[in-house]
């Protein structure tokens, strides 16, 4: 993989590789990037770190993450970019989960500028690699780790698992997906995505390095604070491609003030991939309607089904594809909505829709998605039990529910999150989308879960939503409005609606609503029953 990166850089040494908006060093050409990384790699090599374990990179700034990631590759190590703390993450929850990740992964060392964590391994300062603390790097205890990189599962339940990706899988992904989207060195990628998540890590770091693409990076928290930064960067640098989770399109459509759009031109975009969570047409339409007058093309949206366990993308699709929009699967009680396709399987990828009994289901029937591809992961690092449980006959069980129509695929929700109330299957993503659409609810800030109700001996759904509306009649009306929407759409009666303050809901490090964490947090506060 490193050879591919160097080859792309040598073809255009003076071309821009990365621009870090607000970074310490604004931009790096490919020649500057590799010169800097080569020097870092030489210094890192002085520690003679063990090659039987990955190198953790726990740094706050994306510029630092990129430089140290490339340096680790050059030094012959297996790098893993870890989630740094930020003001949007609950510090107690972050510390607990990160310490568990560190303990499970048993890194050769961790390069870090983060204080307050109990590191079970040697820690090194960035750039000069000065040893921090008393723990020194140990000798190798096993054979060299045969992998290109380690990334982490982006699920919202349980401890994140390390996903080992081989050189062959990484190269197959970069080649196959890059060709599918027609990626060339003339493209400009604009990203606010964190690099510890597969979407940012593969699509906006590794893929541009392999193709000699210029990538403009915006700090994720800076984007949350001022979402217009993405649009302005795209306009200034002529952005052609970007990847966003579904919520981001609605977030930018509703949160960017008109005064921030003076002079913005989005006509250079040829592809905006909607990825990493179930896609809603409403979110895309909001974005399209809001920014059409700024040159945004109507056919700009792309579908993409991706996960860390398959390196990244399994599918690609465009909004002008047949079956891009669909009325939904058969045999499910659900509110009226339009489903958006994640596209068709990439060359070499096989996708199946499998019933609970293990057989393939026909078109328009919901089942679990199984995947087999040249870029499937080598296994969960230090977790053979989880690895074995994730495969069935050579197929990776994604845990996602979806269906197909011909060669088009549609992803609905996580299998483990489906709620069964009074015999009715309720998909939490559907419910959260509906709640978020009610006036007064902060878009994308709703979380649902079920809990057994001993009074009626069935599951009770709990709806938590964030709102800026203060206590009083207006908030009571909001709760009533949400209840009426839910009753009309799902015909379920045993549910509660609770308004929480802005910022109360827990999100995963990947920016997704963590239903498991919010369930636990709410039940701790509410008590039993």
C-alpha positions as CSV (number, residue, x, y, z in Angstrom):
1,X,0.0,0.0,0.0
2,X,2.8,2.4,0.8
3,X,4.4,1.7,-2.6
4,X,1.1,2.8,-4.2
5,X,1.2,6.0,-2.1
6,X,4.8,6.8,-3.1
7,X,4.1,6.1,-6.8
8,X,1.2,8.5,-6.8
9,X,3.3,11.2,-5.0
10,X,6.3,10.8,-7.4
11,X,4.1,11.5,-10.4
12,X,3.2,15.0,-9.1
13,X,5.5,16.0,-6.3
14,X,4.5,19.7,-6.4
15,X,0.7,19.0,-6.3
16,X,-1.2,19.7,-3.1
17,X,-1.7,16.6,-1.0
18,X,-3.5,18.0,2.1
19,X,-4.9,21.3,3.2
20,X,-5.7,21.5,6.9
21,X,-8.2,24.4,7.5
22,X,-6.8,26.2,10.5
23,X,-3.9,23.8,10.8
24,X,-0.4,24.6,12.0
25,X,1.0,24.2,8.5
26,X,-1.8,25.2,6.1
27,X,-0.9,22.9,3.1
28,X,1.5,20.1,2.2
29,X,2.5,19.2,-1.3
30,X,3.2,15.5,-1.9
31,X,6.9,16.1,-1.8
32,X,6.7,18.1,1.5
33,X,4.4,15.5,3.0
34,X,6.7,12.5,2.3
35,X,9.8,14.5,3.3
36,X,8.2,15.3,6.7
37,X,6.9,11.8,7.2
38,X,10.3,10.2,6.2
39,X,12.0,12.2,8.9
40,X,9.4,11.2,11.5
41,X,9.8,7.6,10.5
42,X,13.5,7.7,11.1
43,X,13.1,9.1,14.6
44,X,10.3,6.6,15.3
45,X,12.6,3.8,14.2
46,X,15.1,4.6,16.9
47,X,12.7,3.0,19.4
48,X,12.9,-0.3,17.6
49,X,9.2,-0.9,18.5
50,X,7.8,-4.4,18.4
51,X,6.2,-5.4,15.1
52,X,3.9,-8.0,16.5
53,X,1.4,-5.3,17.7
54,X,0.0,-2.1,16.2
55,X,1.1,1.4,16.9
56,X,-1.7,3.5,18.5
57,X,-2.0,7.1,17.3
58,X,-4.0,9.1,19.9
59,X,-3.6,12.7,18.8
60,X,-6.0,15.6,18.9
61,X,-5.3,17.3,15.5
62,X,-5.9,15.7,12.1
63,X,-2.7,17.2,10.8
64,X,-0.8,15.4,13.5
65,X,-2.7,12.2,12.8
66,X,-2.0,12.2,9.1
67,X,1.7,12.8,9.5
68,X,2.2,10.2,12.2
69,X,0.1,7.6,10.3
70,X,2.2,8.0,7.2
71,X,5.4,7.9,9.3
72,X,4.3,4.6,11.0
73,X,3.6,3.0,7.6
74,X,7.1,4.1,6.4
75,X,8.6,2.7,9.6
76,X,7.1,-0.7,8.8
77,X,4.5,-0.6,11.6
78,X,0.8,-1.2,11.6
79,X,-0.8,2.1,12.5
80,X,-4.2,2.6,14.2
81,X,-5.7,6.1,14.6
82,X,-7.6,6.3,17.9
83,X,-10.5,8.6,19.0
84,X,-9.2,11.7,20.8
85,X,-11.4,13.4,23.4
86,X,-13.4,16.4,22.4
87,X,-16.0,18.7,24.0
88,X,-18.9,16.8,22.4
89,X,-18.0,13.4,23.9
90,X,-19.0,12.7,27.5
91,X,-15.5,12.5,29.2
92,X,-16.5,9.8,31.7
93,X,-17.9,7.6,28.9
94,X,-14.9,8.4,26.6
95,X,-12.3,7.5,29.3
96,X,-14.0,4.2,30.2
97,X,-14.4,3.0,26.6
98,X,-10.9,4.2,25.5
99,X,-9.1,2.5,28.4
100,X,-10.9,-0.7,27.5
101,X,-9.9,-0.3,23.8
102,X,-6.3,0.2,24.9
103,X,-6.3,-2.7,27.2
104,X,-7.7,-5.1,24.6
105,X,-5.5,-3.9,21.7
106,X,-2.2,-4.2,23.6
107,X,-0.4,-1.7,21.3
108,X,3.4,-1.8,20.9
109,X,3.2,1.9,21.9
110,X,0.9,4.8,21.7
111,X,1.9,8.2,20.3
112,X,-0.3,10.7,22.2
113,X,-0.8,14.2,23.4
114,X,-3.9,13.3,25.5
115,X,-3.6,13.5,29.3
116,X,-5.7,11.7,31.9
117,X,-5.7,8.2,30.5
118,X,-4.2,5.1,32.2
119,X,-2.2,3.7,29.4
120,X,-1.2,0.0,29.8
121,X,1.6,0.3,27.3
122,X,4.5,2.7,26.5
123,X,3.4,6.1,25.4
124,X,5.4,8.5,23.2
125,X,5.1,12.2,22.6
126,X,4.4,13.3,19.1
127,X,7.1,14.4,16.7
128,X,10.1,13.9,19.0
129,X,8.8,10.5,20.4
130,X,10.1,11.2,23.8
131,X,9.1,8.5,26.2
132,X,6.2,9.5,28.5
133,X,5.8,7.8,31.9
134,X,7.7,4.7,33.2
135,X,6.5,2.0,30.8
136,X,9.1,1.2,28.1
137,X,8.4,-0.5,24.8
138,X,8.8,-4.2,25.2
139,X,10.3,-6.8,22.8
140,X,8.3,-8.7,20.3
141,X,6.4,-11.7,21.8
142,X,5.3,-13.2,18.5
143,X,5.6,-13.1,14.7
144,X,5.3,-9.8,12.8
145,X,1.7,-8.6,12.5
146,X,0.8,-9.2,8.8
147,X,-1.5,-6.3,8.2
148,X,-1.5,-2.9,6.5
149,X,-3.6,-1.1,9.2
150,X,-5.9,-1.4,12.1
151,X,-9.2,0.5,12.2
152,X,-12.1,0.2,14.6
153,X,-15.6,-0.9,14.2
154,X,-18.0,2.1,14.2
155,X,-21.0,0.5,15.9
156,X,-22.9,2.3,18.6
157,X,-23.2,-0.7,20.9
158,X,-20.5,-2.3,23.1
159,X,-16.7,-1.8,23.0
160,X,-15.2,-1.0,19.6
161,X,-13.3,-3.9,18.1
162,X,-10.1,-3.5,16.2
163,X,-10.4,-4.6,12.6
164,X,-7.2,-5.9,10.9
165,X,-6.9,-5.1,7.3
166,X,-4.3,-6.8,5.1
167,X,-2.3,-5.1,2.4
168,X,-4.1,-7.1,-0.2
169,X,-7.6,-6.1,1.1
170,X,-6.6,-2.5,1.4
171,X,-5.2,-2.3,-2.1
172,X,-8.2,-4.1,-3.5
173,X,-10.6,-1.6,-1.8
174,X,-8.7,1.4,-3.0
175,X,-8.5,0.1,-6.5
176,X,-12.0,-1.2,-6.9
177,X,-13.8,1.7,-5.2
178,X,-11.6,4.4,-6.8
179,X,-12.3,3.0,-10.2
180,X,-16.1,2.7,-9.5
181,X,-16.3,6.5,-8.7
182,X,-13.9,7.5,-11.4
183,X,-11.4,9.0,-9.0
184,X,-8.4,10.9,-10.6
185,X,-5.8,13.3,-9.4
186,X,-8.0,16.1,-10.8
187,X,-10.5,15.6,-8.0
188,X,-10.6,17.5,-4.7
189,X,-12.0,15.8,-1.7
190,X,-13.5,18.0,1.1
191,X,-13.9,16.4,4.5
192,X,-14.8,17.2,8.1
193,X,-14.9,13.5,8.9
194,X,-12.8,12.1,11.8
195,X,-10.0,9.9,10.7
196,X,-10.6,7.3,13.5
197,X,-13.8,6.3,11.6
198,X,-13.5,4.1,8.4
199,X,-15.3,6.7,6.2
200,X,-12.8,9.5,6.9
201,X,-9.9,7.1,7.3
202,X,-10.3,5.2,4.0
203,X,-12.2,7.6,1.7
204,X,-10.5,10.8,2.8
205,X,-7.0,9.7,3.8
206,X,-5.9,6.4,2.2
207,X,-7.8,6.7,-1.1
208,X,-6.6,10.2,-2.0
209,X,-3.0,9.1,-1.1
210,X,-3.3,6.2,-3.5
211,X,-4.6,8.5,-6.4
212,X,-2.6,11.7,-5.8
213,X,-5.8,13.6,-4.9
214,X,-5.8,16.9,-3.0
215,X,-7.8,16.6,0.3
216,X,-9.1,19.6,2.2
217,X,-9.6,18.7,5.9
218,X,-11.7,20.5,8.4
219,X,-11.6,19.8,12.1
220,X,-14.8,17.8,13.0
221,X,-15.6,20.0,16.0
222,X,-15.0,23.2,14.0
223,X,-17.5,21.8,11.5
224,X,-20.1,21.0,14.2
225,X,-19.7,24.5,15.6
226,X,-19.8,26.2,12.2
227,X,-21.2,23.8,9.5
228,X,-20.8,26.4,6.8
229,X,-17.0,25.7,7.0
230,X,-17.6,22.6,4.8
231,X,-19.4,24.6,2.1
232,X,-16.9,27.5,2.2
233,X,-14.0,25.1,1.8
234,X,-15.6,23.3,-1.1
235,X,-16.3,26.6,-2.8
236,X,-12.7,28.0,-2.2
237,X,-10.9,24.8,-3.3
238,X,-13.2,23.6,-6.0
239,X,-14.3,20.5,-4.1
240,X,-15.5,17.7,-6.3
241,X,-16.2,14.8,-3.9
242,X,-17.3,14.4,-0.3
243,X,-18.6,11.7,2.0
244,X,-21.2,12.5,4.7
245,X,-23.4,10.5,7.1
246,X,-27.1,11.1,6.5
247,X,-27.6,13.4,9.4
248,X,-25.0,15.8,8.1
249,X,-27.0,16.9,5.1
250,X,-30.1,17.8,7.2
251,X,-27.8,19.5,9.8
252,X,-26.1,21.7,7.2
253,X,-29.5,22.5,5.6
254,X,-31.0,23.7,8.8
255,X,-28.0,25.2,10.7
256,X,-26.1,27.3,8.1
257,X,-27.2,30.9,8.2
258,X,-27.7,32.8,4.9
259,X,-25.0,35.3,5.9
260,X,-22.4,32.5,5.8
261,X,-23.1,31.7,2.2
262,X,-22.0,34.9,0.5
263,X,-20.0,34.0,-2.6
264,X,-20.4,30.3,-2.0
265,X,-20.4,28.2,-5.3
266,X,-21.0,24.5,-5.0
267,X,-21.2,23.7,-8.7
268,X,-17.8,21.9,-8.7
269,X,-19.3,18.9,-6.7
270,X,-19.8,15.9,-8.9
271,X,-20.5,13.4,-6.1
272,X,-21.7,13.6,-2.5
273,X,-21.8,10.1,-1.0
274,X,-24.4,9.5,1.7
275,X,-22.9,6.8,3.9
276,X,-22.4,5.1,7.3
277,X,-26.0,5.2,8.5
278,X,-29.4,4.5,6.9
279,X,-30.2,7.0,4.2
280,X,-33.3,9.2,4.2
281,X,-34.7,11.0,1.2
282,X,-35.8,13.8,3.4
283,X,-32.3,14.6,4.5
284,X,-31.0,14.8,1.0
285,X,-34.0,16.8,-0.2
286,X,-33.4,19.4,2.6
287,X,-29.8,19.8,1.5
288,X,-30.7,19.9,-2.2
289,X,-33.4,22.5,-1.7
290,X,-31.4,24.7,0.5
291,X,-28.3,24.8,-1.7
292,X,-29.6,24.4,-5.2
293,X,-29.3,28.2,-5.8
294,X,-25.6,27.9,-4.9
295,X,-24.9,25.7,-8.0
296,X,-25.5,22.3,-6.4
297,X,-26.4,19.7,-9.0
298,X,-29.7,17.7,-8.6
299,X,-27.9,14.4,-9.4
300,X,-25.0,14.9,-7.0
301,X,-26.0,12.3,-4.4
302,X,-24.3,8.8,-4.4
303,X,-25.2,5.7,-2.4
304,X,-22.5,3.8,-0.5
305,X,-22.8,0.8,1.9
306,X,-19.6,0.6,3.9
307,X,-18.1,-0.7,7.1
308,X,-14.7,-1.2,8.7
309,X,-15.0,-4.9,8.5
310,X,-14.9,-4.8,4.7
311,X,-12.2,-2.1,4.7
312,X,-14.8,0.4,3.5
313,X,-17.2,0.4,0.6
314,X,-19.2,-2.6,-0.7
315,X,-21.5,-0.7,-3.0
316,X,-21.8,2.4,-5.1
317,X,-24.8,4.0,-6.7
318,X,-25.9,7.3,-8.2
319,X,-29.2,9.2,-7.9
320,X,-30.0,8.7,-11.6
321,X,-29.7,4.9,-11.3
322,X,-32.8,2.7,-11.9
323,X,-34.4,1.7,-8.6
324,X,-32.5,4.5,-6.7
325,X,-35.8,5.2,-5.0
326,X,-38.2,2.5,-3.8
327,X,-41.5,2.3,-2.0
328,X,-40.2,-0.3,0.5
329,X,-40.1,-4.0,1.4
330,X,-43.0,-6.3,1.5
331,X,-44.5,-7.8,4.6
332,X,-43.6,-5.0,7.0
333,X,-45.9,-2.7,8.9
334,X,-44.3,0.7,8.6
335,X,-45.2,4.3,7.9
336,X,-45.2,5.6,4.3
337,X,-41.7,6.6,3.2
338,X,-39.4,6.4,0.3
339,X,-36.4,4.2,0.6
340,X,-33.0,5.3,-0.9
341,X,-30.7,2.7,-2.5
342,X,-27.1,2.4,-1.3
343,X,-26.3,1.2,-4.9
344,X,-25.1,-2.0,-6.5
345,X,-22.4,-4.3,-5.3
346,X,-18.9,-3.3,-6.4
347,X,-17.0,-5.7,-8.8
348,X,-15.9,-8.7,-6.8
349,X,-18.4,-8.1,-4.1
350,X,-21.2,-10.6,-3.3
351,X,-24.1,-9.5,-1.1
352,X,-26.9,-11.8,0.1
353,X,-30.1,-11.0,2.0
354,X,-30.6,-13.9,4.5
355,X,-33.6,-14.9,6.5
356,X,-33.4,-15.8,10.2
357,X,-33.5,-19.5,9.1
358,X,-30.3,-19.0,7.0
359,X,-31.7,-19.0,3.5
360,X,-31.7,-16.4,0.8
361,X,-34.9,-14.3,0.6
362,X,-36.5,-13.0,-2.6
363,X,-36.7,-9.4,-3.7
364,X,-38.4,-7.0,-1.4
365,X,-38.1,-9.2,1.7
366,X,-36.1,-8.0,4.6
367,X,-33.2,-10.1,6.0
368,X,-29.7,-9.7,7.3
369,X,-27.1,-8.7,4.8
370,X,-24.1,-11.1,4.4
371,X,-21.0,-10.0,2.5
372,X,-18.1,-11.7,0.8
373,X,-15.5,-9.5,-0.9
374,X,-11.7,-9.2,-1.7
375,X,-11.6,-6.6,1.0
376,X,-13.1,-8.4,3.9
377,X,-11.1,-8.0,7.1
378,X,-8.6,-10.6,8.4
379,X,-10.3,-10.7,11.8
380,X,-10.9,-8.7,15.0
381,X,-7.5,-8.0,16.7
382,X,-7.1,-10.1,19.9
383,X,-10.7,-11.3,19.7
384,X,-10.9,-14.7,18.0
385,X,-14.4,-15.4,19.5
386,X,-15.9,-12.3,18.0
387,X,-14.2,-13.1,14.7
388,X,-15.6,-16.6,14.6
389,X,-19.1,-15.4,15.5
390,X,-19.1,-12.8,12.6
391,X,-18.6,-15.3,9.8
392,X,-20.8,-18.1,8.5
393,X,-19.4,-20.3,5.7
394,X,-17.0,-17.6,4.6
395,X,-19.6,-14.9,4.6
396,X,-19.4,-11.9,6.9
397,X,-22.6,-11.3,8.8
398,X,-23.0,-7.6,8.9
399,X,-25.7,-7.3,11.5
400,X,-27.6,-4.9,9.2
401,X,-31.1,-5.5,8.0
402,X,-31.9,-4.7,4.4
403,X,-33.5,-5.9,1.2
404,X,-32.8,-5.8,-2.6
405,X,-34.7,-5.1,-5.8
406,X,-32.8,-6.6,-8.7
407,X,-29.2,-5.5,-8.2
408,X,-30.1,-2.4,-6.0
409,X,-29.7,-2.8,-2.2
410,X,-31.4,-0.9,0.6
411,X,-30.3,-0.8,4.2
412,X,-32.9,-0.4,6.9
413,X,-31.4,-0.7,10.4
414,X,-29.3,-2.7,12.8
415,X,-30.7,-6.2,13.4
416,X,-30.1,-6.0,17.2
417,X,-31.9,-2.6,17.5
418,X,-35.2,-3.7,16.1
419,X,-38.0,-3.3,18.7
420,X,-40.9,-5.7,18.9
421,X,-44.0,-4.1,20.6
422,X,-47.2,-6.0,20.7
423,X,-46.0,-8.3,17.9
424,X,-45.2,-5.3,15.7
425,X,-41.6,-4.8,14.4
426,X,-40.6,-1.2,14.9
427,X,-37.3,0.0,13.3
428,X,-35.7,2.6,15.6
429,X,-34.2,4.5,12.6
430,X,-37.7,5.0,11.2
431,X,-39.0,6.2,14.5
432,X,-36.1,8.6,15.1
433,X,-36.5,10.0,11.6
434,X,-40.1,10.7,12.2
435,X,-39.5,12.3,15.6
436,X,-36.7,14.5,14.2
437,X,-39.1,15.9,11.5
438,X,-41.5,17.3,14.2
439,X,-41.1,21.1,14.6
440,X,-39.3,21.9,17.8
441,X,-37.1,18.8,17.8
442,X,-33.4,19.4,17.1
443,X,-32.8,17.5,13.8
444,X,-30.9,14.3,14.2
445,X,-31.2,14.5,18.0
446,X,-33.6,11.7,18.9
447,X,-33.0,8.3,20.3
448,X,-35.3,5.4,20.9
449,X,-35.1,2.1,22.7
450,X,-37.4,-0.5,24.3
451,X,-37.6,-1.7,27.9
452,X,-39.9,-4.4,29.3
453,X,-43.0,-3.0,31.0
454,X,-44.0,-5.3,33.9
455,X,-47.4,-3.7,34.1
456,X,-48.6,-4.8,30.7
457,X,-46.0,-7.6,30.2
458,X,-44.7,-6.3,26.9
459,X,-42.0,-4.0,25.6
460,X,-42.5,-0.3,26.1
461,X,-40.8,2.1,23.7
462,X,-39.0,5.1,25.1
463,X,-38.5,8.1,22.9
464,X,-35.9,10.7,24.0
465,X,-35.5,13.9,22.0
466,X,-33.6,17.1,22.4
467,X,-35.2,20.5,22.0
468,X,-34.4,24.1,22.8
469,X,-38.0,24.6,24.0
470,X,-38.1,25.4,27.8
471,X,-40.3,23.7,30.3
472,X,-44.0,24.9,30.1
473,X,-47.0,24.7,27.8
474,X,-44.8,24.9,24.6
475,X,-42.9,21.8,25.6
476,X,-46.1,20.0,26.6
477,X,-47.4,20.7,23.1
478,X,-44.2,19.4,21.6
479,X,-44.6,16.1,23.5
480,X,-48.2,15.9,22.3
481,X,-47.3,16.6,18.7
482,X,-44.6,13.8,18.8
483,X,-47.1,11.3,20.3
484,X,-49.7,12.1,17.7
485,X,-47.1,11.6,14.9
486,X,-46.0,8.3,16.3
487,X,-49.5,7.0,16.9
488,X,-50.5,7.9,13.4
489,X,-47.4,6.4,11.7
490,X,-46.9,3.2,13.7
491,X,-50.2,2.4,15.4
492,X,-48.5,1.5,18.7
493,X,-49.8,2.7,22.1
494,X,-47.2,1.6,24.7
495,X,-44.6,4.3,24.4
496,X,-43.2,7.3,26.3
497,X,-41.9,10.6,25.0
498,X,-39.4,12.6,27.0
499,X,-37.7,15.9,26.2
500,X,-34.1,16.3,27.3
501,X,-31.7,19.3,27.1
502,X,-29.6,20.0,24.1
503,X,-26.4,17.9,24.3
504,X,-27.9,15.3,26.7
505,X,-28.0,12.4,24.2
506,X,-24.8,10.3,23.9
507,X,-23.3,9.9,20.4
508,X,-20.6,7.5,19.5
509,X,-17.2,8.7,18.4
510,X,-18.4,8.2,14.8
511,X,-21.1,10.8,15.4
512,X,-24.0,8.3,15.5
513,X,-26.7,8.3,18.2
514,X,-25.7,5.5,20.6
515,X,-29.0,3.8,21.5
516,X,-27.3,1.5,24.0
517,X,-25.6,4.3,25.9
518,X,-28.7,6.4,25.9
519,X,-30.8,3.5,27.2
520,X,-28.4,2.9,30.0
521,X,-28.1,6.6,30.9
522,X,-31.9,7.1,30.9
523,X,-32.6,4.0,32.9
524,X,-30.0,5.0,35.5
525,X,-31.8,8.3,35.9
526,X,-35.4,7.1,35.7
527,X,-34.9,4.0,37.9
528,X,-36.7,0.7,37.5
529,X,-40.2,0.6,36.0
